Amino acid sequence: MARLQSQAVEQITEIVNRYKGEGTPLMMILSDIQKEYGYIPLEVQELVSSLTGIPVSEIYGVVTFYSFFSLTPKGKYVIGVCLGTACYVKGSQLVLDKFEELLSIKPGETSADGLFTLDALRCVGACAIAPAVSINGKVYPMVQVGQVESIIKEYRSKEAN
């Protein structure tokens, strides 16, 4: 097992202990860890396994199956571009391509400065405002390629302040 800082081990142990009485605590444990750290690397999965007795293979299977869990750190701003049918036919692929070009990353990657992670999403249920883009829960409706640069600048300017 890779070496985790003692503070992280204590915090993860506390999270696991919160759910000692639960019959199936894994999702709650992983959810709390994801909220706290933003991702769940293998060394954390190994620690959870040793604390709960749940095999690492089962934990890894859950982490990789559910899209809201991540094995790698995400950027401060997670950009989700919907590629569901309604968004796609209204140009969301072109919007995604523009984000890729301007940020120099592909879906699933994080920018070198750690600010942005780009995700290609399946239907997000915002068909009436297609194409939809979400950034940390804020939804941008009817996004056109020409708006992408100003959206990125909006978030970069938050960092300058």
TIBA-615243 format. One record per residue: residue in one letter; x, y negated, z of N, C-alpha, C in turn. Coordinates in pm, whole numbers, plus 50000, padded with zeros to 5 digits. Atoms other than C-alpha are relative to their C-alpha. Example, Ala and Ser with C-alpha at 12.3 -4.5 7.8 and 13.67 -1.06 7.14 Angstrom:
// TIBA-615243
<rest->a nx->50089 ny->50119 nz->50000 cax->51230 cay->50450 caz->50780 cx->50090 cy->49880 cz->50000> .
<rest->s nx->49918 ny->50119 nz->49994 cax->51367 cay->50106 caz->50714 cx->49923 cy->49891 cz->50073> .
// end
This chain:
// TIBA-615243
<rest->m nx->50085 ny->50118 nz->50000 cax->50000 cay->50000 caz->50000 cx->50089 cy->49876 cz->50000> .
<rest->a nx->49927 ny->50126 nz->50003 cax->50129 cay->49653 caz->49913 cx->49981 cy->49929 cz->50134> .
<rest->r nx->50000 ny->50068 nz->49871 cax->50199 cay->49424 caz->50205 cx->49907 cy->49880 cz->49999> .
<rest->l nx->50090 ny->50113 nz->49982 cax->49912 cay->49197 caz->50303 cx->50046 cy->49921 cz->50121> .
<rest->q nx->49966 ny->50082 nz->49884 cax->49970 cay->48907 caz->50539 cx->49914 cy->50044 cz->50118> .
<rest->s nx->50071 ny->49952 nz->49881 cax->49868 cay->48991 caz->50896 cx->49867 cy->49927 cz->50021> .
<rest->q nx->50125 ny->50075 nz->49986 cax->49605 cay->48715 caz->50896 cx->49893 cy->50058 cz->49907> .
<rest->a nx->50096 ny->49940 nz->50094 cax->49441 cay->48870 caz->50587 cx->49953 cy->50136 cz->50050> .
<rest->v nx->50037 ny->49868 nz->49945 cax->49449 cay->49217 caz->50746 cx->49899 cy->49981 cz->50113> .
<rest->e nx->50092 ny->50027 nz->49889 cax->49281 cay->49077 caz->51059 cx->49864 cy->49957 cz->49949> .
<rest->q nx->50126 ny->50051 nz->50052 cax->49017 cay->48894 caz->50858 cx->49920 cy->50109 cz->49929> .
<rest->i nx->50068 ny->49891 nz->50070 cax->48937 cay->49194 caz->50638 cx->49951 cy->50104 cz->50100> .
<rest->t nx->50043 ny->49907 nz->49895 cax->48923 cay->49419 caz->50946 cx->49875 cy->49947 cz->50069> .
<rest->e nx->50118 ny->50061 nz->49938 cax->48675 cay->49175 caz->51102 cx->49878 cy->50014 cz->49910> .
<rest->i nx->50110 ny->49984 nz->50096 cax->48461 cay->49185 caz->50786 cx->49950 cy->50145 cz->50003> .
<rest->v nx->50039 ny->49857 nz->49998 cax->48462 cay->49567 caz->50787 cx->49926 cy->50032 cz->50129> .
<rest->n nx->50062 ny->49971 nz->49869 cax->48377 cay->49577 caz->51158 cx->49858 cy->49943 cz->50012> .
<rest->r nx->50135 ny->50057 nz->50000 cax->48072 cay->49356 caz->51097 cx->49895 cy->50101 cz->49957> .
<rest->y nx->50095 ny->49908 nz->50060 cax->47912 cay->49643 caz->50910 cx->50017 cy->50144 cz->50049> .
<rest->k nx->49975 ny->49866 nz->49944 cax->48014 cay->49939 caz->51132 cx->49871 cy->50082 cz->50013> .
<rest->g nx->50123 ny->49926 nz->49976 cax->47652 cay->50032 caz->51209 cx->49917 cy->50027 cz->49874> .
<rest->e nx->50076 ny->49985 nz->50124 cax->47534 cay->50019 caz->50846 cx->50025 cy->50137 cz->49938> .
<rest->g nx->49988 ny->49870 nz->50065 cax->47467 cay->50340 caz->50657 cx->50087 cy->49997 cz->49876> .
<rest->t nx->49922 ny->50016 nz->50122 cax->47614 cay->50218 caz->50329 cx->50053 cy->49857 cz->49993> .
<rest->p nx->49952 ny->50138 nz->49984 cax->47826 cay->49912 caz->50404 cx->50086 cy->49945 cz->49886> .
<rest->l nx->49897 ny->50040 nz->50096 cax->48052 cay->49900 caz->50098 cx->49967 cy->49873 cz->49924> .
<rest->m nx->50035 ny->50120 nz->50078 cax->47863 cay->49642 caz->49889 cx->50008 cy->49874 cz->50086> .
<rest->m nx->49998 ny->50117 nz->49912 cax->47827 cay->49407 caz->50187 cx->50144 cy->49962 cz->50035> .
<rest->i nx->49859 ny->50025 nz->49968 cax->48195 cay->49443 caz->50280 cx->50069 cy->49934 cz->49881> .
<rest->l nx->49935 ny->50054 nz->50119 cax->48313 cay->49382 caz->49924 cx->49949 cy->49861 cz->49966> .
<rest->s nx->50058 ny->50131 nz->50027 cax->48075 cay->49091 caz->49881 cx->50060 cy->49893 cz->50091> .
<rest->d nx->49940 ny->50096 nz->49905 cax->48208 cay->48920 caz->50195 cx->50147 cy->49974 cz->49967> .
<rest->i nx->49859 ny->50018 nz->50036 cax->48568 cay->48979 caz->50087 cx->50011 cy->49914 cz->49874> .
<rest->q nx->50000 ny->50078 nz->50124 cax->48493 cay->48842 caz->49738 cx->49971 cy->49853 cz->50030> .
<rest->k nx->50033 ny->50139 nz->49963 cax->48333 cay->48530 caz->49893 cx->50118 cy->49932 cz->50067> .
<rest->e nx->49890 ny->50056 nz->49923 cax->48630 cay->48479 caz->50122 cx->50124 cy->49974 cz->49916> .
<rest->y nx->49873 ny->50008 nz->50073 cax->48917 cay->48540 caz->49879 cx->49986 cy->49972 cz->49851> .
<rest->g nx->50021 ny->50024 nz->50143 cax->48762 cay->48511 caz->49532 cx->50032 cy->50119 cz->49912> .
<rest->y nx->49971 ny->49878 nz->50075 cax->48884 cay->48854 caz->49426 cx->50035 cy->50113 cz->50097> .
<rest->i nx->49975 ny->49884 nz->49915 cax->48951 cay->49206 caz->49554 cx->50111 cy->50084 cz->49936> .
<rest->p nx->49889 ny->49925 nz->50059 cax->49298 cay->49333 caz->49459 cx->50012 cy->50141 cz->50059> .
<rest->l nx->49986 ny->49861 nz->49961 cax->49404 cay->49696 caz->49493 cx->50046 cy->50015 cz->50146> .
<rest->e nx->49952 ny->49985 nz->49862 cax->49590 cay->49642 caz->49823 cx->49888 cy->49975 cz->50101> .
<rest->v nx->50116 ny->50023 nz->49913 cax->49267 cay->49508 caz->49978 cx->49908 cy->50121 cz->49995> .
<rest->q nx->50082 ny->49880 nz->50013 cax->49074 cay->49806 caz->49841 cx->50059 cy->50115 cz->50083> .
<rest->e nx->49933 ny->49896 nz->49922 cax->49332 cay->50036 caz->50001 cx->49978 cy->49979 cz->50150> .
<rest->l nx->50025 ny->50031 nz->49860 cax->49290 cay->49859 caz->50336 cx->49856 cy->50034 cz->50037> .
<rest->v nx->50141 ny->49968 nz->49975 cax->48910 cay->49884 caz->50315 cx->49982 cy->50151 cz->50007> .
<rest->s nx->50008 ny->49854 nz->49999 cax->48950 cay->50253 caz->50235 cx->50050 cy->50058 cz->50131> .
<rest->s nx->49944 ny->49948 nz->49875 cax->49170 cay->50314 caz->50538 cx->49913 cy->49965 cz->50121> .
<rest->l nx->50085 ny->50042 nz->49888 cax->48929 cay->50124 caz->50764 cx->49864 cy->50069 cz->50000> .
<rest->t nx->50135 ny->49944 nz->50010 cax->48610 cay->50287 caz->50636 cx->49997 cy->50150 cz->49971> .
<rest->g nx->49998 ny->49859 nz->50040 cax->48718 cay->50629 caz->50515 cx->49941 cy->50022 cz->49861> .
<rest->i nx->50053 ny->49990 nz->50137 cax->48566 cay->50555 caz->50173 cx->50119 cy->50010 cz->49905> .
<rest->p nx->49886 ny->49984 nz->50091 cax->48798 cay->50679 caz->49897 cx->50024 cy->49875 cz->49914> .
<rest->v nx->49964 ny->50115 nz->50083 cax->48986 cay->50409 caz->49703 cx->49934 cy->50011 cz->49863> .
<rest->s nx->50060 ny->49981 nz->50132 cax->48850 cay->50560 caz->49381 cx->49855 cy->49952 cz->49999> .
<rest->e nx->50139 ny->50045 nz->49992 cax->48493 cay->50491 caz->49495 cx->49993 cy->49848 cz->50011> .
<rest->i nx->49996 ny->50146 nz->49984 cax->48578 cay->50136 caz->49603 cx->50036 cy->49934 cz->49867> .
<rest->y nx->49957 ny->50054 nz->50130 cax->48759 cay->50069 caz->49274 cx->49886 cy->50011 cz->49898> .
<rest->g nx->50113 ny->49981 nz->50090 cax->48461 cay->50209 caz->49084 cx->49893 cy->49893 cz->50019> .
<rest->v nx->50100 ny->50104 nz->49971 cax->48226 cay->49965 caz->49257 cx->50052 cy->49863 cz->49955> .
<rest->v nx->49943 ny->50130 nz->50034 cax->48461 cay->49667 caz->49210 cx->50003 cy->49979 cz->49848> .
<rest->t nx->49991 ny->50015 nz->50146 cax->48504 cay->49736 caz->48838 cx->49865 cy->50013 cz->49931> .
<rest->f nx->50132 ny->49985 nz->50061 cax->48138 cay->49822 caz->48773 cx->49921 cy->49871 cz->50004> .
<rest->y nx->50080 ny->50121 nz->49983 cax->47980 cay->49503 caz->48906 cx->50079 cy->49877 cz->49957> .
<rest->s nx->49928 ny->50114 nz->50058 cax->48073 cay->49188 caz->48714 cx->50027 cy->49888 cz->50099> .
<rest->f nx->49976 ny->50108 nz->49905 cax->48051 cay->48963 caz->49020 cx->50122 cy->50026 cz->50088> .
<rest->f nx->49874 ny->49971 nz->49931 cax->48355 cay->49139 caz->49170 cx->50113 cy->49982 cz->49900> .
<rest->s nx->49884 ny->50020 nz->50086 cax->48700 cay->49062 caz->49035 cx->50124 cy->50060 cz->50062> .
<rest->l nx->49872 ny->49945 nz->49955 cax->49038 cay->49234 caz->49059 cx->50110 cy->49895 cz->50001> .
<rest->t nx->49898 ny->50104 nz->50012 cax->49226 cay->48914 caz->48982 cx->49942 cy->49866 cz->50045> .
<rest->p nx->50049 ny->50131 nz->49957 cax->49205 cay->48558 caz->49112 cx->49931 cy->49927 cz->49885> .
<rest->k nx->50071 ny->50080 nz->50100 cax->48960 cay->48333 caz->48930 cx->50044 cy->49855 cz->50018> .
<rest->g nx->49969 ny->50142 nz->49995 cax->49013 cay->47968 caz->48849 cx->49905 cy->49927 cz->50094> .
<rest->k nx->50085 ny->50083 nz->49915 cax->48868 cay->47691 caz->49059 cx->49863 cy->49981 cz->49936> .
<rest->y nx->50124 ny->50017 nz->50076 cax->48605 cay->47645 caz->48787 cx->49981 cy->50119 cz->49908> .
<rest->v nx->50030 ny->49883 nz->50083 cax->48449 cay->47955 caz->48634 cx->49896 cy->49960 cz->49897> .
<rest->i nx->50085 ny->50039 nz->50112 cax->48302 cay->47879 caz->48295 cx->49937 cy->50126 cz->49941> .
<rest->g nx->50071 ny->49887 nz->50059 cax->48036 cay->48123 caz->48178 cx->49923 cy->49953 cz->49878> .
<rest->v nx->50070 ny->50034 nz->50124 cax->47920 cay->48101 caz->47818 cx->49908 cy->50117 cz->49967> .
<rest->c nx->50098 ny->49896 nz->50029 cax->47601 cay->48295 caz->47748 cx->50010 cy->50041 cz->49854> .
<rest->l nx->49999 ny->49947 nz->50135 cax->47622 cay->48520 caz->47444 cx->49877 cy->50087 cz->49974> .
<rest->g nx->50125 ny->49930 nz->50024 cax->47270 cay->48659 caz->47476 cx->49943 cy->49958 cz->49865> .
<rest->t nx->50052 ny->50022 nz->50134 cax->47063 cay->48667 caz->47158 cx->49959 cy->49856 cz->49973> .
<rest->a nx->50047 ny->50137 nz->50023 cax->46893 cay->48326 caz->47193 cx->50117 cy->49902 cz->49996> .
<rest->c nx->49883 ny->50090 nz->49997 cax->47220 cay->48152 caz->47283 cx->50090 cy->50026 cz->49879> .
<rest->y nx->49912 ny->49965 nz->50110 cax->47417 cay->48339 caz->47019 cx->49950 cy->49941 cz->49868> .
<rest->v nx->50052 ny->50051 nz->50128 cax->47185 cay->48245 caz->46733 cx->50001 cy->49847 cz->49994> .
<rest->k nx->49993 ny->50147 nz->49998 cax->47205 cay->47882 caz->46844 cx->50144 cy->49949 cz->50014> .
<rest->g nx->49862 ny->50045 nz->50011 cax->47585 cay->47877 caz->46829 cx->50090 cy->50020 cz->50121> .
<rest->s nx->49916 ny->49986 nz->49880 cax->47719 cay->47994 caz->47165 cx->50136 cy->50060 cz->49971> .
<rest->q nx->49869 ny->49944 nz->50033 cax->47999 cay->48195 caz->47001 cx->50096 cy->49888 cz->49959> .
<rest->l nx->49916 ny->50114 nz->50039 cax->48129 cay->47871 caz->46847 cx->50040 cy->49917 cz->50122> .
<rest->v nx->49971 ny->50071 nz->49876 cax->48107 cay->47704 caz->47189 cx->50109 cy->50076 cz->50078> .
<rest->l nx->49899 ny->49917 nz->49933 cax->48301 cay->47994 caz->47344 cx->50135 cy->49986 cz->49930> .
<rest->d nx->49876 ny->50014 nz->50077 cax->48560 cay->47971 caz->47065 cx->50069 cy->49868 cz->50030> .
<rest->k nx->49943 ny->50132 nz->49972 cax->48608 cay->47600 caz->47139 cx->50063 cy->49996 cz->50140> .
<rest->f nx->49941 ny->49990 nz->49866 cax->48660 cay->47665 caz->47512 cx->50132 cy->50077 cz->49993> .
<rest->e nx->49878 ny->49920 nz->50015 cax->48915 cay->47933 caz->47417 cx->50113 cy->49916 cz->49941> .
<rest->e nx->49900 ny->50082 nz->50068 cax->49097 cay->47693 caz->47184 cx->50055 cy->49892 cz->50093> .
<rest->l nx->49956 ny->50113 nz->49918 cax->49109 cay->47399 caz->47426 cx->50069 cy->50043 cz->50129> .
<rest->l nx->49940 ny->49953 nz->49875 cax->49199 cay->47605 caz->47734 cx->50114 cy->50101 cz->49977> .
<rest->s nx->49898 ny->49900 nz->50037 cax->49430 cay->47850 caz->47550 cx->49985 cy->50129 cz->50079> .
<rest->i nx->50027 ny->49874 nz->49931 cax->49264 cay->48148 caz->47718 cx->49886 cy->50073 cz->49929> .
<rest->k nx->50108 ny->49915 nz->50051 cax->49034 cay->48434 caz->47620 cx->49905 cy->50030 cz->50116> .
<rest->p nx->50091 ny->49960 nz->49891 cax->48727 cay->48552 caz->47814 cx->50066 cy->50100 cz->50095> .
<rest->g nx->49939 ny->49916 nz->49898 cax->48834 cay->48713 caz->48140 cx->50134 cy->49948 cz->50048> .
<rest->e nx->49871 ny->50055 nz->49962 cax->49149 cay->48503 caz->48161 cx->49983 cy->49868 cz->50075> .
<rest->t nx->49996 ny->50125 nz->49925 cax->49245 cay->48208 caz->48380 cx->50109 cy->49912 cz->49942> .
<rest->s nx->49903 ny->50094 nz->50056 cax->49424 cay->47898 caz->48257 cx->50127 cy->49996 cz->50086> .
<rest->a nx->49870 ny->50001 nz->49932 cax->49791 cay->47856 caz->48347 cx->50000 cy->49911 cz->50124> .
<rest->d nx->50005 ny->50090 nz->49885 cax->49708 cay->47570 caz->48585 cx->49908 cy->50050 cz->50111> .
<rest->g nx->50087 ny->49940 nz->49899 cax->49462 cay->47794 caz->48773 cx->49865 cy->49930 cz->50014> .
<rest->l nx->50125 ny->50075 nz->49988 cax->49174 cay->47553 caz->48713 cx->49879 cy->50073 cz->49941> .
<rest->f nx->50114 ny->49946 nz->50072 cax->48958 cay->47745 caz->48467 cx->50012 cy->50151 cz->49975> .
<rest->t nx->50015 ny->49862 nz->50044 cax->48844 cay->48103 caz->48418 cx->49885 cy->49999 cz->49901> .
<rest->l nx->50102 ny->49996 nz->50105 cax->48646 cay->48176 caz->48103 cx->49934 cy->50137 cz->49998> .
<rest->d nx->50076 ny->49875 nz->50007 cax->48372 cay->48440 caz->48098 cx->49898 cy->49994 cz->49888> .
<rest->a nx->50106 ny->49984 nz->50099 cax->48154 cay->48559 caz->47812 cx->49891 cy->50080 cz->50069> .
<rest->l nx->50108 ny->49937 nz->49925 cax->47818 cay->48644 caz->47967 cx->49895 cy->50055 cz->49906> .
<rest->r nx->50118 ny->49953 nz->50073 cax->47527 cay->48849 caz->47844 cx->49885 cy->49912 cz->50047> .
<rest->c nx->50112 ny->50089 nz->49974 cax->47182 cay->48697 caz->47874 cx->49994 cy->49955 cz->50147> .
<rest->v nx->50010 ny->50057 nz->49865 cax->47158 cay->48464 caz->48174 cx->49858 cy->49952 cz->50030> .
<rest->g nx->50139 ny->50036 nz->49976 cax->46784 cay->48406 caz->48136 cx->49970 cy->49853 cz->49979> .
<rest->a nx->50020 ny->50143 nz->50026 cax->46816 cay->48049 caz->48010 cx->49970 cy->49978 cz->49853> .
<rest->c nx->50026 ny->50001 nz->50144 cax->46683 cay->48114 caz->47660 cx->49938 cy->49869 cz->49952> .
<rest->a nx->50067 ny->50124 nz->50040 cax->46473 cay->47796 caz->47653 cx->50097 cy->49884 cz->49984> .
<rest->i nx->49902 ny->50109 nz->50008 cax->46787 cay->47583 caz->47689 cx->50127 cy->50046 cz->49928> .
<rest->a nx->49886 ny->49942 nz->50072 cax->47014 cay->47785 caz->47458 cx->50063 cy->49896 cz->49906> .
<rest->p nx->49905 ny->49916 nz->49929 cax->47303 cay->47776 caz->47419 cx->50036 cy->49943 cz->50138> .
<rest->a nx->49976 ny->50041 nz->49862 cax->47368 cay->47766 caz->47792 cx->50143 cy->50034 cz->50044> .
<rest->v nx->49868 ny->49981 nz->49940 cax->47699 cay->47726 caz->47973 cx->49983 cy->49970 cz->50148> .
<rest->s nx->50003 ny->50030 nz->49857 cax->47740 cay->47749 caz->48350 cx->50143 cy->49986 cz->50051> .
<rest->i nx->49869 ny->50019 nz->49935 cax->48031 cay->47623 caz->48556 cx->49973 cy->49991 cz->50149> .
<rest->n nx->50020 ny->49990 nz->49855 cax->48029 cay->47727 caz->48920 cx->49855 cy->49973 cz->50040> .
<rest->g nx->50141 ny->50012 nz->49968 cax->47650 cay->47742 caz->48914 cx->49929 cy->49881 cz->49937> .
<rest->k nx->50063 ny->50113 nz->50069 cax->47591 cay->47412 caz->48732 cx->49976 cy->50041 cz->49855> .
<rest->v nx->50036 ny->49957 nz->50134 cax->47407 cay->47485 caz->48408 cx->49998 cy->49881 cz->49904> .
<rest->y nx->50001 ny->50098 nz->50107 cax->47471 cay->47285 caz->48093 cx->49909 cy->50053 cz->49890> .
<rest->p nx->50094 ny->49952 nz->50101 cax->47177 cay->47314 caz->47852 cx->50039 cy->49955 cz->49858> .
<rest->m nx->49987 ny->50034 nz->50142 cax->47191 cay->47316 caz->47471 cx->50138 cy->49945 cz->49965> .
<rest->v nx->49862 ny->50045 nz->50020 cax->47570 cay->47284 caz->47461 cx->50040 cy->50018 cz->49853> .
<rest->q nx->49949 ny->49997 nz->50138 cax->47718 cay->47200 caz->47123 cx->50153 cy->49995 cz->50005> .
<rest->v nx->49853 ny->49994 nz->50008 cax->48080 cay->47247 caz->47014 cx->50062 cy->49865 cz->50033> .
<rest->g nx->49947 ny->50134 nz->49977 cax->48135 cay->46871 caz->47022 cx->49999 cy->49955 cz->50145> .
<rest->q nx->50006 ny->50037 nz->49858 cax->48055 cay->46858 caz->47395 cx->50106 cy->50070 cz->50085> .
<rest->v nx->49909 ny->49917 nz->49920 cax->48312 cay->47115 caz->47506 cx->50116 cy->49920 cz->50056> .
<rest->e nx->49885 ny->50077 nz->49955 cax->48606 cay->46877 caz->47525 cx->49963 cy->49906 cz->50116> .
<rest->s nx->50040 ny->50092 nz->49893 cax->48414 cay->46626 caz->47739 cx->49964 cy->50077 cz->50128> .
<rest->i nx->50029 ny->49918 nz->49882 cax->48296 cay->46906 caz->47971 cx->50130 cy->50034 cz->50072> .
<rest->i nx->49870 ny->49967 nz->49940 cax->48656 cay->47015 caz->48027 cx->50060 cy->49875 cz->50066> .
<rest->k nx->49946 ny->50124 nz->49944 cax->48764 cay->46653 caz->48080 cx->49930 cy->49961 cz->50131> .
<rest->e nx->50076 ny->50029 nz->49879 cax->48487 cay->46611 caz->48340 cx->50061 cy->50072 cz->50121> .
<rest->y nx->49944 ny->49922 nz->49890 cax->48639 cay->46887 caz->48552 cx->50147 cy->49966 cz->50025> .
<rest->r nx->49860 ny->50042 nz->49981 cax->48999 cay->46782 caz->48492 cx->50006 cy->49868 cz->50077> .
<rest->s nx->49999 ny->50130 nz->49932 cax->48912 cay->46430 caz->48609 cx->49968 cy->50016 cz->50148> .
<rest->k nx->50027 ny->49973 nz->49859 cax->48776 cay->46574 caz->48935 cx->50129 cy->50033 cz->50073> .
<rest->e nx->49873 ny->49962 nz->49940 cax->49124 cay->46709 caz->48998 cx->50094 cy->49882 cz->50013> .
<rest->a nx->49915 ny->50119 nz->49996 cax->49289 cay->46374 caz->48926 cx->49964 cy->49907 cz->50115> .
<rest->n nx->50045 ny->50090 nz->49891 cax->49084 cay->46204 caz->49198 cx->50036 cy->50050 cz->50136> .
// end
